[in-house]
Amino acid sequence: MATLPHEMTIEILLRLSVKDLLRFKCVSKPWCSSIDDPDFIKLHLFHSVKTNTNHSLILRHCEYHFFSVNYDSLKTTQRLNHPLGEQKTPIKILGSCNGLLALIDDNGRIFLWNPSTRKSQVLPSSEIEFSSPSIFFPRSTYCGFGYDSISDDYKLVRMVQVHGKNNSYLHSEAKVYSLRSNSWRRIKDFCFYLSFYREFGFLADNALYWMVLKTPQSGNKSLVGFDLGTEEFRFVELLDSCLNKRVCMNMKAMGGYLCLITTYTEFNDDVVDIWIMKESWIKLISWKKSESILGFPIVIPLAFSKSGDKVLFSIALHKFVWYVLGSKRVENVGIRGLPSSFDVGLYVESLVPLMVML
């Protein structure tokens, strides 16, 4: 390797896993310097995303146990040591982006964590600036985490809203945390209503998305996006069929696209449609309970296969299957060491650091 040109060495290193790269930093000072170089870290991440390699499932069991499963093999689980160690404090995943996970514990502390490098960072606290009376009212908190390619910065968005009696509006605020400055700042308030106690946004196409209400009296959900570059909110048009109050909607991000899962009843049969947002909403999958061998428990699409001809599903929060798009066949996925039940997401293994970016 010492006789190879530097450019060829870099090309070889780009194709290695994060685990191998961390080991190879010990080979020599030049290798360590190359692997720690910010340009190499970006190139390695870009290569992993482009080739759909170095991805892992992350599973959360009993609120504080975390496991990973290599997406290329889907064979066995590996226990992860999260930032809180052995403390049995409930932890939720706010979001995942470029190998970084945003976590929140029961005390409201927010962490950024890179499971691949085992590095973590606690975010500075930010008080909620309420101008309303200090009387307790129900409060909704929506969060989301993503990367802004324009400013080369990782951002966490937090929206808080206090509701008065009969859903009357009292106060709302929106703040953005910047990893580059390691600080929070308040941005322009939003003009919609948060309908749940806590909700986490999904990242797609440089924006974060949540389901909200345009008015507190409205029973119909609306889709709102937050552009990480301009830091502005905008409403996104939903399908006409989604405006029916009897349609149950869920949202995911899959393959870099926003994904909508709708459930409804048609001719006395339950139907699930899965849509992805490209230039417009495109129906990817549709099945009926009476026809599908998937059954009809909780069905969550997670990711496309490398070839793009299959979709990996989490079924009833305890197993996985491949759904073949062309033939509509289902292939069971046997993973050793799966917990009895779990929440699941997907992340790309990366060398992205957590130090304040200067």
NORQUIWO-V130957 format. One record per residue. N is the residue number from 0. RES is the residue in one small letter. PHI is phi in radians with two decimals (none if undefined). BURIAL is b if it has 16 or more other ideal C-beta (glycine too) atoms within 10 Angstrom, else e. Layout:
((N:RES:PHI:BURIAL) (N:RES:PHI:BURIAL))
This chain:
((0:m:none:e) (1:a:-1.14:e) (2:t:-1.56:e) (3:l:-1.35:e) (4:p:-1.05:e) (5:h:-1.01:e) (6:e:-1.09:e) (7:m:-1.24:e) (8:t:-1.06:e) (9:i:-1.08:b) (10:e:-1.06:e) (11:i:-1.24:e) (12:l:-1.11:b) (13:l:-1.05:b) (14:r:-1.62:e) (15:l:-1.65:b) (16:s:-1.34:b) (17:v:-1.09:b) (18:k:-1.02:e) (19:d:-1.17:e) (20:l:-1.11:b) (21:l:-1.13:e) (22:r:-1.22:e) (23:f:-1.33:b) (24:k:-1.10:e) (25:c:-1.47:e) (26:v:-1.13:e) (27:s:-2.84:e) (28:k:-1.10:e) (29:p:-1.06:e) (30:w:-1.16:b) (31:c:-1.06:e) (32:s:-1.12:e) (33:s:-1.16:b) (34:i:-1.22:b) (35:d:-1.46:e) (36:d:-1.16:e) (37:p:-0.98:e) (38:d:-1.17:e) (39:f:-1.15:b) (40:i:-1.03:b) (41:k:-1.20:e) (42:l:-1.12:e) (43:h:-1.13:b) (44:l:-1.11:b) (45:f:-1.06:e) (46:h:-1.13:e) (47:s:-1.13:b) (48:v:-1.21:e) (49:k:-1.13:e) (50:t:-1.64:e) (51:n:0.98:b) (52:t:-2.02:e) (53:n:0.99:b) (54:h:-1.85:b) (55:s:-2.46:b) (56:l:-1.41:b) (57:i:-2.10:b) (58:l:-2.01:b) (59:r:-2.01:b) (60:h:-2.12:b) (61:c:0.97:e) (62:e:1.29:e) (63:y:-2.48:b) (64:h:-1.78:e) (65:f:-2.12:b) (66:f:-2.34:b) (67:s:-2.15:b) (68:v:-2.35:b) (69:n:-1.07:b) (70:y:-1.26:b) (71:d:-1.21:e) (72:s:-1.88:e) (73:l:0.87:e) (74:k:-1.95:e) (75:t:-2.59:e) (76:t:-1.59:b) (77:q:-2.32:e) (78:r:-1.22:e) (79:l:-1.91:b) (80:n:-1.66:e) (81:h:-1.42:b) (82:p:-1.02:b) (83:l:-1.55:b) (84:g:1.10:e) (85:e:-1.51:e) (86:q:-1.11:e) (87:k:-1.54:e) (88:t:-1.80:e) (89:p:-0.96:e) (90:i:-2.26:b) (91:k:-2.07:e) (92:i:-1.61:b) (93:l:-1.33:b) (94:g:3.07:b) (95:s:-2.42:b) (96:c:-2.74:b) (97:n:0.94:b) (98:g:1.60:b) (99:l:-1.72:b) (100:l:-1.96:b) (101:a:-1.75:b) (102:l:-2.08:b) (103:i:-2.36:b) (104:d:-1.73:b) (105:d:-1.18:e) (106:n:-1.62:e) (107:g:1.48:e) (108:r:-1.28:e) (109:i:-1.97:b) (110:f:-2.13:b) (111:l:-1.88:b) (112:w:-2.47:b) (113:n:-1.86:b) (114:p:-1.10:b) (115:s:-1.29:b) (116:t:-1.66:b) (117:r:1.14:e) (118:k:-1.74:b) (119:s:-2.54:b) (120:q:-2.59:b) (121:v:-1.53:e) (122:l:-1.34:b) (123:p:-1.09:e) (124:s:-1.29:e) (125:s:-2.45:b) (126:e:-1.19:e) (127:i:-1.47:e) (128:e:-1.59:e) (129:f:-1.46:e) (130:s:-1.75:e) (131:s:-1.44:e) (132:p:-1.01:e) (133:s:-1.44:e) (134:i:-1.74:e) (135:f:-1.24:e) (136:f:-2.31:e) (137:p:-0.98:e) (138:r:-2.21:b) (139:s:-1.93:b) (140:t:-2.28:b) (141:y:-2.00:b) (142:c:-2.30:b) (143:g:-2.84:b) (144:f:-2.36:b) (145:g:-2.90:b) (146:y:-2.00:b) (147:d:-1.75:b) (148:s:-1.20:e) (149:i:-1.19:e) (150:s:-1.71:e) (151:d:0.93:e) (152:d:-2.49:b) (153:y:-1.64:b) (154:k:-2.25:b) (155:l:-2.07:b) (156:v:-1.81:b) (157:r:-2.29:b) (158:m:-1.95:b) (159:v:-2.23:b) (160:q:-2.47:b) (161:v:-1.81:b) (162:h:-1.91:b) (163:g:-1.59:e) (164:k:-1.14:e) (165:n:1.00:e) (166:n:1.08:e) (167:s:-1.23:e) (168:y:-1.45:e) (169:l:-1.98:b) (170:h:-2.78:b) (171:s:-2.54:b) (172:e:-2.66:b) (173:a:-2.25:b) (174:k:-2.30:b) (175:v:-2.19:b) (176:y:-1.66:b) (177:s:-1.98:b) (178:l:-1.18:b) (179:r:-1.07:e) (180:s:-1.74:e) (181:n:0.92:e) (182:s:-2.65:e) (183:w:-1.77:b) (184:r:-2.56:e) (185:r:-1.45:e) (186:i:-2.09:e) (187:k:-1.02:e) (188:d:-1.13:e) (189:f:-1.73:b) (190:c:-2.01:e) (191:f:-2.53:b) (192:y:-2.04:b) (193:l:-1.50:b) (194:s:-1.71:b) (195:f:-2.18:e) (196:y:-1.11:e) (197:r:-2.58:e) (198:e:-2.56:b) (199:f:-2.02:b) (200:g:-1.40:b) (201:f:-1.97:b) (202:l:-1.68:b) (203:a:-2.75:b) (204:d:0.97:e) (205:n:1.11:e) (206:a:-2.50:b) (207:l:-1.86:b) (208:y:-2.26:b) (209:w:-2.42:b) (210:m:-1.62:b) (211:v:-2.42:b) (212:l:-2.03:b) (213:k:-1.29:e) (214:t:-2.39:e) (215:p:-1.14:e) (216:q:-1.44:e) (217:s:-1.28:e) (218:g:-1.61:e) (219:n:-1.57:e) (220:k:-1.33:b) (221:s:-2.19:b) (222:l:-1.78:b) (223:v:-2.13:b) (224:g:-2.07:b) (225:f:-2.07:b) (226:d:-1.30:e) (227:l:-1.22:b) (228:g:-1.44:e) (229:t:-1.48:e) (230:e:1.00:b) (231:e:-2.16:e) (232:f:-1.59:b) (233:r:-2.64:e) (234:f:-1.45:e) (235:v:-1.96:e) (236:e:-1.17:e) (237:l:-1.66:b) (238:l:-1.14:b) (239:d:-1.01:e) (240:s:-1.16:e) (241:c:-1.34:b) (242:l:-1.39:e) (243:n:-1.28:e) (244:k:-1.11:e) (245:r:-1.57:e) (246:v:-1.70:b) (247:c:-1.58:e) (248:m:-2.06:b) (249:n:-2.32:b) (250:m:-2.30:b) (251:k:-2.54:b) (252:a:-2.03:b) (253:m:-2.54:b) (254:g:1.09:b) (255:g:1.49:e) (256:y:-1.97:b) (257:l:-1.30:b) (258:c:-2.19:b) (259:l:-2.07:b) (260:i:-1.95:b) (261:t:-1.97:b) (262:t:-2.21:b) (263:y:-2.74:b) (264:t:-1.91:e) (265:e:-2.40:e) (266:f:0.91:e) (267:n:1.08:e) (268:d:-2.26:e) (269:d:-1.38:e) (270:v:-2.24:b) (271:v:-2.06:b) (272:d:-2.02:b) (273:i:-2.09:b) (274:w:-2.03:b) (275:i:-2.15:b) (276:m:-1.68:b) (277:k:-1.89:e) (278:e:-1.29:e) (279:s:-2.61:e) (280:w:-1.27:b) (281:i:-2.14:e) (282:k:-1.33:e) (283:l:-1.61:b) (284:i:-2.50:b) (285:s:-2.55:e) (286:w:-2.56:b) (287:k:-1.89:e) (288:k:-1.03:e) (289:s:-1.21:e) (290:e:-1.80:e) (291:s:-1.62:b) (292:i:-1.46:e) (293:l:-1.27:b) (294:g:1.30:e) (295:f:-2.51:b) (296:p:-1.47:e) (297:i:-1.23:e) (298:v:-2.08:b) (299:i:-2.19:b) (300:p:-1.29:b) (301:l:-1.98:b) (302:a:-2.89:b) (303:f:-1.42:b) (304:s:-1.26:e) (305:k:-1.02:e) (306:s:-1.38:e) (307:g:1.42:e) (308:d:-1.71:e) (309:k:-2.38:b) (310:v:-2.17:b) (311:l:-1.50:b) (312:f:-2.04:b) (313:s:-1.67:b) (314:i:-1.99:b) (315:a:0.97:e) (316:l:1.04:b) (317:h:-2.57:e) (318:k:-2.72:b) (319:f:-2.21:b) (320:v:-2.48:b) (321:w:-1.61:b) (322:y:-1.93:b) (323:v:-1.45:e) (324:l:-1.12:e) (325:g:-1.23:e) (326:s:-1.56:e) (327:k:1.07:e) (328:r:-1.47:e) (329:v:-2.07:b) (330:e:-2.03:e) (331:n:-1.20:e) (332:v:-2.04:b) (333:g:-1.70:e) (334:i:-2.03:b) (335:r:-1.28:e) (336:g:1.45:e) (337:l:-1.14:b) (338:p:-1.18:e) (339:s:-1.13:e) (340:s:-2.69:e) (341:f:-2.92:b) (342:d:-1.64:e) (343:v:-2.45:b) (344:g:-2.55:b) (345:l:-2.24:b) (346:y:-2.46:b) (347:v:-1.71:b) (348:e:-1.25:b) (349:s:-2.60:b) (350:l:-1.74:b) (351:v:-0.94:b) (352:p:-1.44:b) (353:l:-1.92:b) (354:m:-1.15:e) (355:v:-1.03:e) (356:m:-1.44:b) (357:l:-1.84:e))
